[in-house]
Amino acid sequence: MVKRERHRYILFKLIREEKIDIKPKAFLKEIWKTIWYYFGMKEANKIGLWLIELNLKENYGIVRCSHLSKEFIITALTLIKEISGERMTLSPIKTSGTIKAIKKIQEEIFKKKIN
Amino acid sequence: MSYFETRLKIKSNNNSEIERKLSIYEEIGVKNIFLEFIESDNLLNFKRIRDLNLNSKMKIYYRLTLLPKNIDDLRKKLKKYRNLDGILAVESNDKKIRAFAAKDSRVDLISLSNIQMVKELTYGLISLTKGNNSFIEFSLSPILKSNRFEQSKYLRALYKAIQKILKLKGNYIFCGNFDNIYDFRHPRALASVCHTLLGMSLNSAKKGFRENVKLLLQRARNRRDELYFESGVRFIRKEDDNG
């Protein structure tokens, strides 16, 4: 029996100094560029990348990918050094199998920050 | 078990700079960090910064990296720093010095931080460190270089070295060793990089950031313990025995 492909949601933090507005398209383009550069077609076709949320006010984002390609996405996020000419660090915080759980974690982390 | 970043270079005595770097690591989510002092800073400096109350939630450990010019120089330095309260590492471009350091039980860590050192890793050196329960450290900072040619060369050298060390079941750890604050990365993310780009299993990669670092800390603790003889053997004082 073929196993069903599952989703993984990755919550990541953006660490940057300048607050330039980044378009989600530019962000996704940079991730795809990194995936293509390091892993090529062989892995790129299995990834199933989807940008769920990109919050530039609170500097976090959530991407969805296939459970098999989670490590490739984490690597790609790690190896990105700049987007739209702005130097930044994308640091994966947490991975989850459901969007409900990742939202809960995101709320907890950013509520703590506000308090 | 939490991850360790085992190398954050401290170049100046400027507290605000140290605290800024620590705050970035804290923001990334690192919980354990090693501050590294280069041997040209003297021991007093090492103690001064160690006694500082750095405003950080992270657990801070200390290491000193010796950069010997030749074997005699290494001998002198090891004599000077043998009772050091922290991790003692040796970094050298000369493979004879590295082999000598690997034979010495006072050295906790042999640091390989550039392509030349990684290329020169031999089965002999792995075996010596294994025999002494010391560790070989690979630096991951060249992976984030902008020069693609140098980056791929380093990845290839690192891949070959890691295959060697896994084959012999040697002792290894990974460190970030980044200078620029925008290059700072969480060790878990670096473990993913090792898994996807260096052909090692995720567990082996994680081991280089967690379990092996714990063993290294235990080794340094045992080195300072006068009653410790070797793994599984510890002297007992007569008074302790009576008590």
Chai-1 contact restraints between the chains, C-beta under 6 A:
chainA,res_idxA,chainB,res_idxB,connection_type,confidence,min_distance_angstrom,max_distance_angstrom,comment,restraint_id
A,E71,B,S192,contact,1.0,0.0,6.0,A-B,restraint_1
A,E71,B,H195,contact,1.0,0.0,6.0,A-B,restraint_2
A,E71,B,T196,contact,1.0,0.0,6.0,A-B,restraint_3
A,F72,B,T196,contact,1.0,0.0,6.0,A-B,restraint_4
A,I74,B,A189,contact,1.0,0.0,6.0,A-B,restraint_5
A,I74,B,S192,contact,1.0,0.0,6.0,A-B,restraint_6
A,T75,B,S192,contact,1.0,0.0,6.0,A-B,restraint_7
A,T75,B,V193,contact,1.0,0.0,6.0,A-B,restraint_8
A,T75,B,T196,contact,1.0,0.0,6.0,A-B,restraint_9
A,T78,B,R185,contact,1.0,0.0,6.0,A-B,restraint_10
A,T78,B,A189,contact,1.0,0.0,6.0,A-B,restraint_11
A,T78,B,V193,contact,1.0,0.0,6.0,A-B,restraint_12
A,R87,B,Y182,contact,1.0,0.0,6.0,A-B,restraint_13
A,T89,B,Y182,contact,1.0,0.0,6.0,A-B,restraint_14
A,S91,B,I28,contact,1.0,0.0,6.0,A-B,restraint_15
A,S91,B,H186,contact,1.0,0.0,6.0,A-B,restraint_16
A,P92,B,A189,contact,1.0,0.0,6.0,A-B,restraint_17
